[in-house]
Amino acid sequence: MSAGTPTGQRIGNHLDNSGRPSHTSTLMRVVRNSGCRCRASLDHFLREFSMTLDQLTPGQRGRILRIQGVDSVSSRLREMGFVAGEWVEYVCRAPFSGPVKCGLADARIAVRNGEAKRVEVELIA
């Protein structure tokens, strides 16, 4: 925890606007309330408490935090619907380290491992 965390404040079990647990949202709120205006601190919290899509296990759900990169691959991921705030479910992985199959909105999409590593998600318990 950062030095600016108010005493007695619980970081876990917080509900976001949709009524679902949101640990990253809580951490970002604590950083903002602590007086830290540094973008590096927010990025540090995102890296520490988030994971990439390929790190999920079958059946786990998460909320997309961001897509890494500014090239054509990340642009294509955004066009397919991988945008910040969307819910994604890890369905399965194809045999022999094949693509990751995930559920996004009402669609099932398979993405390569390299593309799945670019999608940062917040795990939803």
C-alpha positions in Angstrom: 0.0 0.0 0.0 1.1 3.6 -0.6 2.0 5.9 2.3 -1.0 8.1 1.4 -3.6 5.3 2.1 -6.1 6.5 4.7 -6.1 4.3 7.8 -9.0 2.0 8.3 -10.0 2.0 4.6 -10.6 -1.4 3.1 -9.1 -1.9 -0.3 -10.8 -5.2 -1.2 -14.6 -5.9 -1.4 -15.4 -2.6 -2.9 -18.2 -2.4 -5.4 -18.0 -0.2 -8.5 -20.9 1.6 -10.2 -22.2 -1.7 -11.6 -22.3 -3.4 -8.2 -19.4 -5.7 -9.0 -16.1 -5.8 -7.1 -13.5 -3.5 -8.4 -10.1 -3.5 -6.8 -8.4 -1.5 -9.4 -11.0 1.3 -9.2 -10.5 1.4 -5.5 -6.8 1.6 -5.7 -6.9 4.3 -8.3 -9.3 6.3 -6.1 -6.9 5.9 -3.1 -4.0 7.2 -5.2 -6.0 10.2 -6.4 -7.2 11.0 -2.8 -3.6 10.7 -1.5 -2.7 13.8 -3.4 -0.4 11.9 -5.9 -1.0 13.4 -9.4 1.7 11.2 -10.9 0.7 9.1 -13.9 3.6 6.7 -13.1 1.9 5.8 -9.8 -1.4 4.9 -11.6 0.5 2.8 -14.1 2.4 1.1 -11.3 -0.9 0.1 -9.6 -2.4 -1.1 -12.9 0.7 -3.3 -13.6 0.7 -4.7 -10.0 -3.0 -5.5 -9.7 -3.9 -6.4 -13.2 -3.1 -9.4 -15.5 -3.2 -10.1 -19.2 -5.9 -12.0 -20.9 -3.6 -15.0 -21.5 -3.0 -15.4 -17.7 -6.7 -16.1 -17.0 -8.0 -19.6 -16.5 -11.1 -21.1 -18.2 -14.3 -19.7 -16.7 -12.7 -16.5 -15.2 -14.1 -13.1 -16.1 -12.4 -9.8 -16.1 -12.9 -6.2 -17.1 -10.6 -4.8 -19.8 -8.4 -2.0 -18.4 -6.4 -1.2 -21.6 -4.8 -2.5 -24.7 -1.0 -2.2 -24.8 0.6 -0.6 -27.9 -0.4 1.8 -30.6 0.3 -0.3 -33.7 -2.1 -2.1 -36.2 -2.5 -5.1 -33.9 -3.8 -3.1 -31.0 -6.0 -1.1 -33.3 -7.5 -4.3 -34.7 -8.2 -5.6 -31.2 -10.1 -2.4 -30.4 -12.1 -2.7 -33.6 -13.1 -6.3 -32.6 -14.5 -4.9 -29.3 -11.6 -5.1 -26.9 -12.1 -1.7 -25.3 -11.6 -0.4 -21.8 -14.5 -1.2 -19.5 -15.8 -4.2 -21.5 -16.3 -7.5 -19.7 -14.4 -10.5 -21.1 -14.6 -14.2 -20.2 -11.8 -16.6 -20.8 -13.5 -19.7 -22.4 -10.6 -22.0 -23.3 -7.3 -22.4 -25.1 -6.8 -24.4 -28.2 -4.5 -27.4 -27.9 -0.7 -27.1 -28.3 -0.6 -23.5 -27.0 -3.0 -22.4 -29.7 -5.2 -19.3 -29.7 -7.2 -18.1 -26.7 -11.0 -18.3 -27.1 -12.8 -15.7 -25.1 -16.4 -14.3 -24.8 -16.9 -10.6 -25.4 -20.4 -9.2 -25.3 -22.4 -11.8 -27.3 -19.6 -13.1 -29.4 -16.9 -15.7 -29.1 -13.5 -14.5 -30.4 -10.2 -16.4 -30.7 -7.1 -14.3 -30.4 -3.4 -15.3 -30.8 -1.3 -15.6 -27.6 0.7 -12.5 -28.6 -2.5 -10.5 -28.9 -3.9 -11.9 -25.7 -0.8 -10.7 -23.9 -1.6 -7.1 -24.9 -5.1 -7.1 -23.3 -4.8 -6.0 -19.6 -7.7 -7.1 -17.5 -8.9 -6.7 -13.9 -9.9 -10.1 -12.5 -13.5 -10.2 -11.3 -13.9 -12.5 -8.4 
